[in-house]
């Protein structure tokens, strides 16, 4: 099972959760819990850093959709940092790239405007 960095209480407006190299049926529950806990910290933004994630199967996609729903319920914005062409392709095929906020770098995800602030351009994806 992959190790996921623990979520610390929100400092400011953002919490970053670094996800494993593969998100699949072996760890999808852990990923869901980590992202859900991050949303519950009171942070305005949860950034799922998938910069090192190279594989995401259907159970991993389910975990991301669940995290998105949990974040919405907590009035939190979920942002995904994805650099893998394979993961981006899976999100495009399933049309989840139209639902989830996807960024190409952690810096870009962190620098984007907060929800409710001045209009910012659509994230790269």
HELIX and SHEET records of a PDB file:
HELIX    1   1 UNK A   28  UNK A   39  1                                  12    
HELIX    2   2 UNK A   58  UNK A   73  1                                  16    
HELIX    3   3 UNK A   85  UNK A   93  1                                   9    
HELIX    4   4 UNK A   96  UNK A   98  5                                   3    
HELIX    5   5 UNK A  106  UNK A  111  1                                   6    
SHEET    1   A 4 UNK A  14  UNK A  18  0                                        
SHEET    2   A 4 UNK A  45  UNK A  50  1                                        
SHEET    3   A 4 UNK A  77  UNK A  82  1                                        
SHEET    4   A 4 UNK A 101  UNK A 103  1                                        
SHEET    1   B 2 UNK A  22  UNK A  23  0                                        
SHEET    2   B 2 UNK A  55  UNK A  56  1                                        
END                                                                             
